[in-house]
Amino acid sequence: MLNLKINGVDVQVEEGSTILDAAKKAGVYIPTLCHREDLKAMGVCRLCVVEVKGAKTLQASCVTPAAEGMEVRTNTPFIRKARKTILELILSNHPMECPTCLRNGNCELQKLSSQLNITEMPFEGERSRYEKDETTPAIVRDPNKCILCRRCVNVCNDIQGIGILEPHHRGFKTSIDPSFCEGLYRMPCSQCGQCVMACPTGALTERDDTEKVFEALADPNKFVVVQTAPAVRVALGEAFGLEPGSIVTGQMVAALRRLGFDRVFDTDFTADLTIMEEGSELIERLETGGKLPLITSCSPGWIKFCEHFYPEFLDNLSTCKSPQQMMGALIKTYYAAKARLNPENIVVVSVMPCTAKKFEAQRGEMVSSGYIDVDIAITTRELSRMIKEMGIDISKLKPEEYDLPLGISTGAGVIFGATGGVMEAAIRTVYELVNGKELEDINFTPVRGLDGIKEAEVSVNGTILKAAVAHSLANARKLLEAVKAGQKTYHFIEVMACPGGCLGGGGQIIPTDNDVRQKRMQAIYEADKSMRLRKSHENPAVQQLYKDFLIKPLSHRAHELLHTDYTPRPRVLAR
């Protein structure tokens, strides 16, 4: 342990801590823009500068190690002036478009400007001018709003292991761009949106499709159906001032009805359906010597990553569409027939915690119903903006239930929102279908938690089923490299593109850090525990779907509507 003073207060920290760590322990706030707990410290923005006794210059507290006997000042007049000048210089090359920016009211630069009492612009001169990059269906880049903090670079490199963003040029001309300063569409970008989550300003945002939804809702000839993913219900409340992990399922359903949706369905229903199809696929591969390990396919960011970087594993992927796409296909076939609706007039909107779902919805193969499965995919953030725009206060709404029959779900569907949830849900069903008896404890805890890679074993009909779970694409890469090298052998692997799984998705409410992920995860498992049914094969609506329409898992009709295939993608798209 090291002993030092922060503003005259004695504080003790572990060796290896930074001055910023020591200040936090002492309850002293130091502003930062480039620093984030889960990313390596860069010391780029310099807003965290402090005075250290004996040092000739101000020190960046996020990268300066704490030392025994160190005396630090964080709030002297000189530091205050230095911080204010640094922020004024950043703002001097930043467009003042706050009222029209998607991050208005939730921007770290805006917040710090208010906090440091920036009321005028003393520095005038040339400003950078860049074109917006709107080349992908999921993510919009506006380099004019970039403050060069490198957070996006770090998250793409270190958390996602892709590394398509990097600094270019030098000095005033420095910019953060994809390789060769190309548009994102030419890069092997997974569209995961973790760069958006890391960005402190509006330089990286989701593509806003809310106006498309409003237009559909206003069209009297359209029957507009919405589905909501499991992780949305434990994050949406944060946009309205509720604590992270607040479960607002019923209020969200009520708000969606007030927005004007004709039907509100639960994507958890098709999460249960995914388990029936994917679990049956696993059993079939185990019994017939099929390609193993079977790898989950419900995370579109992971699928795109695999197509770019690991095409040799495409045959290992489950052929199941994601729950989002399964729901769209069923609404335009099964439900359309039951409700006597013309599929041509149905608009399917999905509310997802994920930016990559926007990319997935427009994939060319997602038309097996004869129509586009999902017409519009929006994020949790976009839904929150729609609700606010319509003047709806979710805290004052009485909870309402999803519409039938595609609103019935189980706890297994709910836990899809957390890393390890698909694996746990699958094991609950596969174990019981094969062994003919229940698991002693359906809470399969070895696959829970935020460890990057988790392993588990379970006996299935005398075979020890070896399973692994990875979340974040860098961890997926580690796992696949170990499998390729023969260092690891598994029967079943779950991969989620985003840290924490869908609850930490690129479309969730900002900020999202590990504390927030942990609270959302706890809420997901609480929701599971409160459900009357907790196994996918016990869902009566899914049972009825097979009886009336699909016949059985992996049937010809099920394959036509609920399954897909994958295509290797180049690392760089040709011009």
Stockholm file with secondary structure:
# STOCKHOLM 1.0

chainA/1-575         MLNLKINGVDVQVEEGSTILDAAKKAGVYIPTLCHREDLKAMGVCRLCVVEVKGAKTLQASCVTPAAEGMEVRTNTPFIRKARKTILELILSNHPMECPTCLRNGNCELQKLSSQLNITEMPFEGERSRYEKDETTPAIVRDPNKCILCRRCVNVCNDIQGIGILEPHHRGFKTSIDPSFCEGLYRMPCSQCGQCVMACPTGALTERDDTEKVFEALADPNKFVVVQTAPAVRVALGEAFGLEPGSIVTGQMVAALRRLGFDRVFDTDFTADLTIMEEGSELIERLETGGKLPLITSCSPGWIKFCEHFYPEFLDNLSTCKSPQQMMGALIKTYYAAKARLNPENIVVVSVMPCTAKKFEAQRGEMVSSGYIDVDIAITTRELSRMIKEMGIDISKLKPEEYDLPLGISTGAGVIFGATGGVMEAAIRTVYELVNGKELEDINFTPVRGLDGIKEAEVSVNGTILKAAVAHSLANARKLLEAVKAGQKTYHFIEVMACPGGCLGGGGQIIPTDNDVRQKRMQAIYEADKSMRLRKSHENPAVQQLYKDFLIKPLSHRAHELLHTDYTPRPRVLAR
#=GR chainA/1-575 SS CEEEEETTEEEEECTTCBHHHHHHHTTCCCCCSSCCTTSCCCCCSCTTEEEETTCSSCEETTTSBCCTTCEEESCCHHHHHHHHHHHHHHHTTSCCCGGGSTTTTSCHHHHHHHHTTCCSCCCCCCCCCCCCBCCSSSEEECGGGCCCCCHHHHIIIIISSCCCEEEESCGGGCEEEEGGGCCGGGTTCCCCCHHHHHCSSSSEEECCCHHHHHHHHHCTTCEEEEEECGGGGGTGGGGGTCCTTCCCHHHHHHHHHHHTCSEEEEHHHHHHHHHHHHHHHHHHHHHHTCSSSEECCCCHHHHHHHHHHCGGGGGGBCCBCCHHHHHHHHIIIIIHHHTTCCGGGEEEEEEESCSHHHHHHTCTTCCTTSSCSCSEEEEHHHHHHHHHHTTCCGGGSCCCCCCSSTTCCCHHHHGGGSTTHHHHHHHHHHHHHHHSSCCSCSCCGGGCSSCSEEEEEEEETTEEEEEEEEESHHHHHHHHHHHHTTSCCCSEEEEESSTTGGGGCTTSCSCCCHHHHHHHHHHHHHHHHHCSCCSGGGCHHHHHHIIIIICSTTCHHHHHHHBCCCCCCCSSCCC
#=GC SS_cons         CEEEEETTEEEEECTTCBHHHHHHHTTCCCCCSSCCTTSCCCCCSCTTEEEETTCSSCEETTTSBCCTTCEEESCCHHHHHHHHHHHHHHHTTSCCCGGGSTTTTSCHHHHHHHHTTCCSCCCCCCCCCCCCBCCSSSEEECGGGCCCCCHHHHIIIIISSCCCEEEESCGGGCEEEEGGGCCGGGTTCCCCCHHHHHCSSSSEEECCCHHHHHHHHHCTTCEEEEEECGGGGGTGGGGGTCCTTCCCHHHHHHHHHHHTCSEEEEHHHHHHHHHHHHHHHHHHHHHHTCSSSEECCCCHHHHHHHHHHCGGGGGGBCCBCCHHHHHHHHIIIIIHHHTTCCGGGEEEEEEESCSHHHHHHTCTTCCTTSSCSCSEEEEHHHHHHHHHHTTCCGGGSCCCCCCSSTTCCCHHHHGGGSTTHHHHHHHHHHHHHHHSSCCSCSCCGGGCSSCSEEEEEEEETTEEEEEEEEESHHHHHHHHHHHHTTSCCCSEEEEESSTTGGGGCTTSCSCCCHHHHHHHHHHHHHHHHHCSCCSGGGCHHHHHHIIIIICSTTCHHHHHHHBCCCCCCCSSCCC
//
